[in-house]
């Protein structure tokens, strides 16, 4: 029986890709592409992506890259015939492969005038709010300085993620971390079909679907290659996760000529998973759902007005009182002068430090504390009005 096409909103040629209107992108590339099906890192392919990313940056787009391939490259360098099953062997392969991966990206991207930075993350880094803010601040700073972060999961220290995880999920987490507008997953497949086209001649290609549609997961069954662990199902689930943060996702072939440039122009390539909730609204809802706060910041009238009427960040000079004990990255309530709960947000400073810099201008934070996390106590992107 033919599977019903899920939530296809329009023919491919009628709707441009949302990537074209995106300002900030996360591009994830799979192991098979990076390592030329396991034969070793492919400098030609990596250089081509560098050229395309350089073009995207010239059009005003920020790009973060999430790259698989460390374990696959390590396996090749160690001369192993196949991917091992032992966790410590996989960790050893990752340690060896990460060296080569970083070197090739740095060399190939530099040819196109791009400076790169290697960033190793685990899922735990993004689950802990303090480490989440640290990673977020680092990536935003790199982008502000024109650097292209190359992110890989820190497979040398994780365990369950090597056995069951994938960089598709990491790509979605990073998209939410940096408030990306879109996630592009480059793979060795054209995109999503209603069934496996190698087995079902009636399978239909899907150019545009709604992220999170429950039908999609049933269509995407199947594991990855012997080189990588992720199959189409991990990509569909990653698109669902990215959509929770308001980012749309495109799954397409990394072997398509100039695929990133074409997406950046708005061309429809591959399968687009459309997020139903706007990015900013999704982030605000995430903050609003944190009903349990760790403490509170009581503001003067000027600071309260700046937040409520002008959409400003919360600066320490506007804080009259710090209530309770909390750490950097905790969710705190924000109170008007009369004690009314007017907002909540992720604080850049713990309670002890917040008390020391309260009523002081941002220019004095470093002299008071001896360091500067951020000039804002709570950035407007991490704050939601109630």
C-alpha positions as a Markdown table, in Angstrom:
| # | Residue | x | y | z |
|---|---|---|---|---|
| 1 | Unk | 0.0 | 0.0 | 0.0 |
| 2 | Unk | 1.4 | 3.4 | -0.9 |
| 3 | Unk | 2.3 | 5.6 | 2.0 |
| 4 | Unk | 0.5 | 9.0 | 2.2 |
| 5 | Unk | 2.7 | 12.0 | 1.6 |
| 6 | Unk | 3.0 | 13.9 | 4.9 |
| 7 | Unk | 2.3 | 17.6 | 5.2 |
| 8 | Unk | 3.7 | 18.6 | 1.8 |
| 9 | Unk | 2.9 | 22.3 | 1.7 |
| 10 | Unk | 3.6 | 23.1 | -2.0 |
| 11 | Unk | 5.5 | 21.8 | -5.0 |
| 12 | Unk | 9.3 | 22.2 | -4.8 |
| 13 | Unk | 9.5 | 24.9 | -7.5 |
| 14 | Unk | 6.8 | 27.0 | -5.8 |
| 15 | Unk | 8.5 | 27.7 | -2.5 |
| 16 | Unk | 12.1 | 28.9 | -2.1 |
| 17 | Unk | 14.3 | 27.4 | 0.6 |
| 18 | Unk | 14.1 | 29.2 | 4.0 |
| 19 | Unk | 17.9 | 29.0 | 4.0 |
| 20 | Unk | 17.9 | 32.0 | 1.6 |
| 21 | Unk | 16.5 | 34.3 | 4.3 |
| 22 | Unk | 18.5 | 32.8 | 7.1 |
| 23 | Unk | 21.2 | 34.9 | 8.7 |
| 24 | Unk | 22.8 | 32.2 | 10.8 |
| 25 | Unk | 23.3 | 28.6 | 9.7 |
| 26 | Unk | 24.6 | 25.3 | 11.1 |
| 27 | Unk | 26.0 | 23.0 | 8.4 |
| 28 | Unk | 26.5 | 19.4 | 9.4 |
| 29 | Unk | 28.5 | 17.0 | 7.2 |
| 30 | Unk | 28.5 | 13.3 | 7.5 |
| 31 | Unk | 31.5 | 10.9 | 7.8 |
| 32 | Unk | 30.9 | 9.3 | 4.4 |
| 33 | Unk | 31.3 | 12.8 | 2.8 |
| 34 | Unk | 34.2 | 14.0 | 4.9 |
| 35 | Unk | 36.3 | 10.7 | 4.5 |
| 36 | Unk | 35.3 | 9.8 | 0.9 |
| 37 | Unk | 33.4 | 6.7 | 2.1 |
| 38 | Unk | 36.1 | 5.8 | 4.7 |
| 39 | Unk | 39.1 | 6.1 | 2.3 |
| 40 | Unk | 40.6 | 9.0 | 4.2 |
| 41 | Unk | 39.8 | 12.7 | 4.6 |
| 42 | Unk | 38.9 | 14.3 | 1.4 |
| 43 | Unk | 40.6 | 17.7 | 1.1 |
| 44 | Unk | 39.0 | 18.4 | -2.3 |
| 45 | Unk | 35.4 | 18.1 | -0.9 |
| 46 | Unk | 36.4 | 20.0 | 2.3 |
| 47 | Unk | 37.9 | 22.8 | 0.2 |
| 48 | Unk | 34.8 | 23.0 | -1.9 |
| 49 | Unk | 32.7 | 23.5 | 1.3 |
| 50 | Unk | 35.1 | 26.1 | 2.4 |
| 51 | Unk | 34.7 | 28.0 | -0.9 |
| 52 | Unk | 30.9 | 27.9 | -0.5 |
| 53 | Unk | 31.0 | 29.0 | 3.1 |
| 54 | Unk | 33.2 | 31.9 | 2.1 |
| 55 | Unk | 30.6 | 32.9 | -0.4 |
| 56 | Unk | 27.8 | 32.6 | 2.2 |
| 57 | Unk | 29.8 | 34.8 | 4.6 |
| 58 | Unk | 30.2 | 37.4 | 1.8 |
| 59 | Unk | 26.4 | 37.6 | 1.6 |
| 60 | Unk | 26.1 | 38.3 | 5.4 |
| 61 | Unk | 25.5 | 34.8 | 6.7 |
| 62 | Unk | 27.2 | 33.4 | 9.8 |
| 63 | Unk | 28.1 | 29.7 | 9.5 |
| 64 | Unk | 29.0 | 27.1 | 12.1 |
| 65 | Unk | 30.1 | 23.7 | 10.8 |
| 66 | Unk | 29.5 | 20.4 | 12.7 |
| 67 | Unk | 31.7 | 17.7 | 11.2 |
| 68 | Unk | 31.7 | 14.0 | 11.6 |
| 69 | Unk | 34.8 | 12.0 | 10.5 |
| 70 | Unk | 37.1 | 11.9 | 13.5 |
| 71 | Unk | 36.6 | 8.3 | 14.3 |
| 72 | Unk | 36.6 | 7.2 | 10.6 |
| 73 | Unk | 39.8 | 9.1 | 10.0 |
| 74 | Unk | 41.4 | 7.6 | 13.2 |
| 75 | Unk | 40.4 | 4.1 | 12.1 |
| 76 | Unk | 42.2 | 4.6 | 8.8 |
| 77 | Unk | 45.3 | 6.1 | 10.4 |
| 78 | Unk | 45.5 | 3.3 | 12.8 |
| 79 | Unk | 45.3 | 0.8 | 10.0 |
| 80 | Unk | 42.2 | -1.0 | 11.3 |
| 81 | Unk | 40.1 | -2.9 | 8.7 |
| 82 | Unk | 36.7 | -2.1 | 10.3 |
| 83 | Unk | 35.1 | 0.0 | 12.9 |
| 84 | Unk | 35.7 | -1.5 | 16.3 |
| 85 | Unk | 33.0 | -2.2 | 18.9 |
| 86 | Unk | 35.1 | -1.5 | 22.1 |
| 87 | Unk | 34.4 | 1.9 | 23.6 |
| 88 | Unk | 38.1 | 2.6 | 24.4 |
| 89 | Unk | 39.2 | 1.6 | 20.9 |
| 90 | Unk | 36.6 | 4.1 | 19.4 |
| 91 | Unk | 37.9 | 6.8 | 21.8 |
| 92 | Unk | 41.4 | 6.1 | 20.7 |
| 93 | Unk | 40.4 | 6.4 | 17.1 |
| 94 | Unk | 38.7 | 9.7 | 17.8 |
| 95 | Unk | 41.8 | 11.1 | 19.5 |
| 96 | Unk | 43.9 | 10.2 | 16.5 |
| 97 | Unk | 41.4 | 11.3 | 13.9 |
| 98 | Unk | 40.6 | 14.7 | 15.5 |
| 99 | Unk | 44.2 | 15.8 | 14.9 |
| 100 | Unk | 43.9 | 15.1 | 11.1 |
| 101 | Unk | 40.3 | 16.5 | 10.9 |
| 102 | Unk | 41.3 | 19.9 | 12.5 |
| 103 | Unk | 44.4 | 20.1 | 10.3 |
| 104 | Unk | 42.6 | 19.5 | 7.0 |
| 105 | Unk | 39.8 | 22.0 | 7.8 |
| 106 | Unk | 42.3 | 24.6 | 8.9 |
| 107 | Unk | 44.4 | 24.2 | 5.7 |
| 108 | Unk | 41.5 | 23.9 | 3.2 |
| 109 | Unk | 39.4 | 26.8 | 4.7 |
| 110 | Unk | 42.5 | 29.1 | 4.9 |
| 111 | Unk | 42.8 | 28.7 | 1.1 |
| 112 | Unk | 39.5 | 30.7 | 0.9 |
| 113 | Unk | 40.4 | 33.3 | 3.4 |
| 114 | Unk | 38.6 | 31.7 | 6.3 |
| 115 | Unk | 39.9 | 31.3 | 9.8 |
| 116 | Unk | 38.7 | 28.3 | 11.7 |
| 117 | Unk | 38.5 | 27.1 | 15.3 |
| 118 | Unk | 38.1 | 23.6 | 16.6 |
| 119 | Unk | 35.4 | 23.2 | 19.3 |
| 120 | Unk | 34.8 | 19.8 | 20.9 |
| 121 | Unk | 31.4 | 19.4 | 22.7 |
| 122 | Unk | 29.4 | 16.7 | 24.4 |
| 123 | Unk | 25.7 | 16.5 | 24.9 |
| 124 | Unk | 26.4 | 17.1 | 28.6 |
| 125 | Unk | 28.0 | 20.4 | 27.8 |
| 126 | Unk | 24.7 | 21.6 | 26.4 |
| 127 | Unk | 22.5 | 20.0 | 29.1 |
| 128 | Unk | 24.4 | 21.9 | 31.9 |
| 129 | Unk | 23.2 | 25.5 | 31.9 |
| 130 | Unk | 26.5 | 27.0 | 33.0 |
| 131 | Unk | 28.5 | 25.1 | 30.3 |
| 132 | Unk | 25.7 | 25.9 | 27.9 |
| 133 | Unk | 26.2 | 29.6 | 28.4 |
| 134 | Unk | 30.0 | 29.2 | 28.2 |
| 135 | Unk | 29.7 | 27.4 | 24.9 |
| 136 | Unk | 27.2 | 29.9 | 23.6 |
| 137 | Unk | 29.3 | 32.9 | 24.5 |
| 138 | Unk | 32.4 | 31.3 | 22.9 |
| 139 | Unk | 30.7 | 30.5 | 19.6 |
| 140 | Unk | 29.0 | 33.9 | 19.4 |
| 141 | Unk | 32.4 | 35.6 | 20.0 |
| 142 | Unk | 34.1 | 33.4 | 17.3 |
| 143 | Unk | 31.3 | 34.4 | 14.8 |
| 144 | Unk | 31.6 | 38.0 | 15.7 |
| 145 | Unk | 35.3 | 37.9 | 14.8 |
| 146 | Unk | 34.7 | 36.2 | 11.5 |
| 147 | Unk | 35.9 | 32.8 | 12.5 |
| 148 | Unk | 34.2 | 29.6 | 11.3 |
| 149 | Unk | 33.8 | 27.2 | 14.2 |
| 150 | Unk | 34.3 | 23.5 | 13.3 |
| 151 | Unk | 32.5 | 21.5 | 15.9 |
| 152 | Unk | 32.9 | 17.8 | 16.6 |
| 153 | Unk | 31.5 | 15.7 | 19.4 |
| 154 | Unk | 34.2 | 15.0 | 22.0 |
| 155 | Unk | 34.4 | 11.3 | 21.3 |
| 156 | Unk | 37.5 | 10.9 | 23.3 |
| 157 | Unk | 35.6 | 11.3 | 26.6 |
| 158 | Unk | 32.0 | 10.4 | 25.9 |
| 159 | Unk | 30.7 | 6.8 | 26.1 |
| 160 | Unk | 27.0 | 6.4 | 25.4 |
| 161 | Unk | 27.2 | 9.0 | 22.6 |
| 162 | Unk | 29.7 | 6.8 | 20.7 |
| 163 | Unk | 27.4 | 3.8 | 21.0 |
| 164 | Unk | 24.1 | 5.4 | 20.4 |
| 165 | Unk | 24.6 | 9.0 | 19.5 |
| 166 | Unk | 25.3 | 10.9 | 16.3 |
| 167 | Unk | 26.4 | 14.3 | 15.0 |
| 168 | Unk | 23.0 | 14.9 | 13.5 |
| 169 | Unk | 21.7 | 15.4 | 17.0 |
| 170 | Unk | 24.7 | 17.5 | 17.9 |
| 171 | Unk | 24.0 | 19.7 | 14.9 |
| 172 | Unk | 20.4 | 20.3 | 16.1 |
| 173 | Unk | 21.7 | 21.1 | 19.6 |
| 174 | Unk | 24.2 | 23.6 | 18.2 |
| 175 | Unk | 21.5 | 25.2 | 16.1 |
| 176 | Unk | 19.4 | 25.8 | 19.2 |
| 177 | Unk | 22.5 | 26.9 | 21.1 |
| 178 | Unk | 23.5 | 29.7 | 18.8 |
| 179 | Unk | 19.9 | 30.6 | 17.8 |
| 180 | Unk | 20.5 | 29.5 | 14.2 |
| 181 | Unk | 17.8 | 30.1 | 11.6 |
| 182 | Unk | 18.4 | 26.9 | 9.8 |
| 183 | Unk | 20.3 | 23.6 | 10.0 |
| 184 | Unk | 21.7 | 22.1 | 6.8 |
| 185 | Unk | 22.5 | 18.3 | 7.0 |
| 186 | Unk | 24.7 | 17.3 | 4.1 |
| 187 | Unk | 24.6 | 13.6 | 3.5 |
| 188 | Unk | 25.2 | 11.0 | 0.8 |
| 189 | Unk | 21.4 | 10.8 | 0.0 |
| 190 | Unk | 19.2 | 13.2 | -1.9 |
| 191 | Unk | 16.8 | 13.7 | 1.0 |
| 192 | Unk | 13.7 | 12.0 | 2.4 |
| 193 | Unk | 11.5 | 9.6 | 0.5 |
| 194 | Unk | 8.1 | 8.1 | 1.5 |
| 195 | Unk | 10.0 | 4.7 | 1.6 |
| 196 | Unk | 13.4 | 3.3 | 0.7 |
| 197 | Unk | 13.6 | 4.0 | -3.1 |
| 198 | Unk | 16.1 | 1.1 | -3.4 |
| 199 | Unk | 13.4 | -1.3 | -2.3 |
| 200 | Unk | 10.2 | 0.4 | -3.2 |
| 201 | Unk | 9.8 | 1.7 | -6.8 |
| 202 | Unk | 6.7 | 3.7 | -5.7 |
| 203 | Unk | 8.6 | 5.7 | -3.2 |
| 204 | Unk | 8.1 | 9.4 | -3.6 |
| 205 | Unk | 10.6 | 12.1 | -3.0 |
| 206 | Unk | 9.5 | 14.7 | -0.4 |
| 207 | Unk | 10.8 | 18.3 | -1.1 |
| 208 | Unk | 9.0 | 20.0 | 1.8 |
| 209 | Unk | 7.5 | 18.6 | 5.0 |
| 210 | Unk | 6.5 | 19.8 | 8.4 |
| 211 | Unk | 9.2 | 19.1 | 11.0 |
| 212 | Unk | 8.0 | 16.8 | 13.7 |
| 213 | Unk | 5.2 | 15.2 | 11.6 |
| 214 | Unk | 4.9 | 11.7 | 13.2 |
| 215 | Unk | 4.6 | 10.0 | 9.8 |
| 216 | Unk | 8.2 | 11.0 | 8.9 |
| 217 | Unk | 9.9 | 8.8 | 11.5 |
| 218 | Unk | 8.2 | 5.7 | 10.0 |
| 219 | Unk | 9.5 | 6.6 | 6.6 |
| 220 | Unk | 13.1 | 7.1 | 7.7 |
| 221 | Unk | 13.9 | 3.7 | 9.2 |
| 222 | Unk | 17.3 | 2.2 | 8.6 |
| 223 | Unk | 20.8 | 2.5 | 10.1 |
| 224 | Unk | 23.8 | 4.4 | 8.8 |
| 225 | Unk | 26.8 | 3.1 | 6.9 |
| 226 | Unk | 29.7 | 1.2 | 8.3 |
| 227 | Unk | 31.6 | 4.5 | 8.3 |
| 228 | Unk | 29.1 | 6.6 | 10.3 |
| 229 | Unk | 26.4 | 5.7 | 12.8 |
| 230 | Unk | 23.6 | 8.0 | 11.8 |
| 231 | Unk | 20.9 | 7.0 | 9.2 |
| 232 | Unk | 18.0 | 9.0 | 7.9 |
| 233 | Unk | 16.1 | 8.4 | 11.1 |
| 234 | Unk | 18.7 | 10.3 | 13.1 |
| 235 | Unk | 18.4 | 13.2 | 10.6 |
| 236 | Unk | 14.6 | 13.3 | 10.8 |
| 237 | Unk | 14.8 | 13.3 | 14.6 |
| 238 | Unk | 17.5 | 16.1 | 14.5 |
| 239 | Unk | 15.1 | 18.2 | 12.3 |
| 240 | Unk | 12.4 | 17.7 | 14.9 |
| 241 | Unk | 14.8 | 18.8 | 17.7 |
| 242 | Unk | 16.0 | 21.8 | 15.7 |
| 243 | Unk | 12.4 | 22.8 | 15.1 |
| 244 | Unk | 11.7 | 22.9 | 18.8 |
| 245 | Unk | 14.2 | 25.8 | 18.8 |
| 246 | Unk | 12.6 | 27.4 | 15.8 |
| 247 | Unk | 15.1 | 26.4 | 13.2 |
| 248 | Unk | 14.1 | 24.8 | 9.9 |
| 249 | Unk | 16.3 | 21.9 | 8.5 |
| 250 | Unk | 17.3 | 20.9 | 5.0 |
| 251 | Unk | 18.6 | 17.3 | 4.4 |
| 252 | Unk | 20.3 | 17.1 | 1.1 |
| 253 | Unk | 23.2 | 15.6 | -0.8 |
| 254 | Unk | 26.6 | 17.0 | 0.0 |
| 255 | Unk | 27.7 | 16.0 | -3.5 |
| 256 | Unk | 25.3 | 18.4 | -5.2 |
| 257 | Unk | 27.4 | 21.1 | -7.0 |
| 258 | Unk | 27.5 | 24.3 | -5.0 |
| 259 | Unk | 24.8 | 23.0 | -2.7 |
| 260 | Unk | 25.3 | 25.6 | 0.0 |
| 261 | Unk | 25.5 | 28.5 | -2.4 |
| 262 | Unk | 22.3 | 27.4 | -4.1 |
| 263 | Unk | 20.5 | 27.0 | -0.7 |
| 264 | Unk | 21.8 | 30.4 | 0.3 |
| 265 | Unk | 20.2 | 31.9 | -2.8 |
| 266 | Unk | 16.9 | 30.3 | -1.8 |
| 267 | Unk | 16.9 | 27.4 | -4.2 |
| 268 | Unk | 15.0 | 24.3 | -3.1 |
| 269 | Unk | 17.5 | 21.4 | -2.8 |
| 270 | Unk | 16.8 | 18.2 | -0.9 |
| 271 | Unk | 14.1 | 17.9 | 1.7 |
| 272 | Unk | 13.2 | 21.0 | 3.8 |
| 273 | Unk | 11.7 | 20.4 | 7.3 |
| 274 | Unk | 9.8 | 23.5 | 8.1 |
| 275 | Unk | 9.7 | 24.6 | 11.8 |
| 276 | Unk | 6.2 | 25.7 | 12.8 |
| 277 | Unk | 7.3 | 28.0 | 15.6 |
| 278 | Unk | 9.4 | 31.1 | 14.9 |
| 279 | Unk | 12.9 | 30.9 | 16.3 |
| 280 | Unk | 12.6 | 33.8 | 18.8 |
| 281 | Unk | 9.1 | 32.6 | 20.0 |
| 282 | Unk | 10.5 | 29.1 | 20.5 |
| 283 | Unk | 13.3 | 30.3 | 22.7 |
| 284 | Unk | 11.1 | 32.5 | 24.7 |
| 285 | Unk | 8.7 | 29.6 | 25.3 |
| 286 | Unk | 11.6 | 27.5 | 26.5 |
| 287 | Unk | 12.5 | 30.1 | 29.0 |
| 288 | Unk | 8.9 | 30.7 | 30.1 |
| 289 | Unk | 8.5 | 27.0 | 30.8 |
| 290 | Unk | 11.2 | 27.1 | 33.5 |
| 291 | Unk | 8.7 | 27.5 | 36.4 |
| 292 | Unk | 11.3 | 26.8 | 39.1 |
| 293 | Unk | 13.7 | 29.8 | 39.4 |
| 294 | Unk | 16.8 | 29.8 | 41.5 |
| 295 | Unk | 16.6 | 33.4 | 42.7 |
| 296 | Unk | 15.5 | 36.9 | 41.7 |
| 297 | Unk | 16.8 | 40.3 | 40.6 |
| 298 | Unk | 14.9 | 43.4 | 41.8 |
| 299 | Unk | 15.2 | 46.3 | 39.4 |
| 300 | Unk | 14.9 | 50.0 | 39.6 |
| 301 | Unk | 12.2 | 51.7 | 37.6 |
| 302 | Unk | 14.5 | 52.7 | 34.7 |
| 303 | Unk | 15.8 | 49.1 | 34.2 |
| 304 | Unk | 12.2 | 47.7 | 34.4 |
| 305 | Unk | 11.1 | 50.2 | 31.7 |
| 306 | Unk | 14.1 | 49.3 | 29.5 |
| 307 | Unk | 13.2 | 45.7 | 29.6 |
| 308 | Unk | 9.4 | 46.0 | 29.2 |
| 309 | Unk | 9.2 | 48.9 | 26.8 |
| 310 | Unk | 12.5 | 49.1 | 24.9 |
| 311 | Unk | 13.4 | 45.4 | 24.6 |
| 312 | Unk | 16.8 | 46.0 | 26.2 |
| 313 | Unk | 19.2 | 43.6 | 28.0 |
| 314 | Unk | 19.5 | 43.7 | 31.8 |
| 315 | Unk | 22.6 | 45.6 | 32.9 |
| 316 | Unk | 23.9 | 45.3 | 36.4 |
| 317 | Unk | 23.5 | 49.1 | 37.0 |
| 318 | Unk | 19.7 | 48.6 | 37.0 |
| 319 | Unk | 19.7 | 45.9 | 39.8 |
| 320 | Unk | 18.7 | 47.2 | 43.2 |
| 321 | Unk | 18.7 | 43.8 | 45.0 |
| 322 | Unk | 19.9 | 40.2 | 44.5 |
| 323 | Unk | 17.6 | 37.7 | 46.1 |
| 324 | Unk | 18.6 | 34.1 | 46.9 |
| 325 | Unk | 21.5 | 32.0 | 45.8 |
| 326 | Unk | 22.1 | 30.9 | 42.2 |
| 327 | Unk | 24.9 | 30.1 | 39.7 |
| 328 | Unk | 25.8 | 31.4 | 36.3 |
| 329 | Unk | 23.3 | 29.9 | 33.8 |
| 330 | Unk | 20.5 | 29.5 | 36.3 |
| 331 | Unk | 17.0 | 30.8 | 35.5 |
| 332 | Unk | 16.1 | 33.8 | 37.8 |
| 333 | Unk | 13.0 | 35.9 | 38.2 |
| 334 | Unk | 13.2 | 39.6 | 37.4 |
| 335 | Unk | 11.2 | 41.8 | 39.6 |
| 336 | Unk | 9.9 | 45.4 | 39.2 |
| 337 | Unk | 10.5 | 47.9 | 42.1 |
| 338 | Unk | 7.2 | 46.9 | 43.7 |
| 339 | Unk | 8.1 | 43.2 | 43.6 |
| 340 | Unk | 6.0 | 42.2 | 40.6 |
| 341 | Unk | 7.5 | 39.3 | 38.6 |
| 342 | Unk | 7.9 | 40.9 | 35.2 |
| 343 | Unk | 10.4 | 38.5 | 33.4 |
| 344 | Unk | 12.8 | 35.7 | 33.8 |
| 345 | Unk | 16.1 | 34.8 | 32.2 |
| 346 | Unk | 19.4 | 33.0 | 32.2 |
| 347 | Unk | 21.9 | 34.9 | 34.3 |
| 348 | Unk | 25.5 | 35.5 | 33.2 |
| 349 | Unk | 26.7 | 35.8 | 36.8 |
| 350 | Unk | 26.1 | 33.9 | 40.0 |
| 351 | Unk | 24.4 | 35.5 | 43.0 |
| 352 | Unk | 27.7 | 36.4 | 44.8 |
| 353 | Unk | 29.1 | 38.1 | 41.7 |
| 354 | Unk | 25.8 | 39.8 | 40.9 |
| 355 | Unk | 25.7 | 41.4 | 44.3 |
| 356 | Unk | 29.2 | 42.8 | 43.8 |
| 357 | Unk | 28.4 | 44.4 | 40.5 |
| 358 | Unk | 24.8 | 45.5 | 41.2 |
| 359 | Unk | 24.3 | 49.3 | 40.7 |
| 360 | Unk | 27.6 | 49.5 | 38.8 |
| 361 | Unk | 28.1 | 50.3 | 35.1 |
| 362 | Unk | 29.2 | 47.4 | 32.8 |
| 363 | Unk | 32.5 | 49.1 | 32.3 |
| 364 | Unk | 33.4 | 48.4 | 35.9 |
| 365 | Unk | 32.6 | 44.6 | 35.9 |
| 366 | Unk | 36.1 | 43.5 | 35.2 |
| 367 | Unk | 37.7 | 45.8 | 37.7 |
| 368 | Unk | 35.3 | 44.6 | 40.4 |
| 369 | Unk | 35.4 | 40.9 | 39.7 |
| 370 | Unk | 38.8 | 40.5 | 38.0 |
| 371 | Unk | 37.1 | 39.0 | 34.9 |
| 372 | Unk | 34.3 | 39.8 | 32.5 |
| 373 | Unk | 31.8 | 37.1 | 31.4 |
| 374 | Unk | 29.5 | 39.4 | 29.5 |
| 375 | Unk | 28.6 | 43.1 | 29.8 |
| 376 | Unk | 25.0 | 42.2 | 30.5 |
| 377 | Unk | 23.7 | 40.5 | 33.6 |
| 378 | Unk | 21.1 | 38.9 | 31.4 |
| 379 | Unk | 21.2 | 39.3 | 27.6 |
| 380 | Unk | 17.8 | 40.1 | 25.9 |
| 381 | Unk | 18.1 | 36.8 | 23.9 |
| 382 | Unk | 18.0 | 34.9 | 27.2 |
| 383 | Unk | 15.2 | 36.9 | 28.7 |
| 384 | Unk | 11.4 | 36.5 | 28.4 |
| 385 | Unk | 8.8 | 39.0 | 29.6 |
| 386 | Unk | 5.8 | 37.6 | 31.7 |
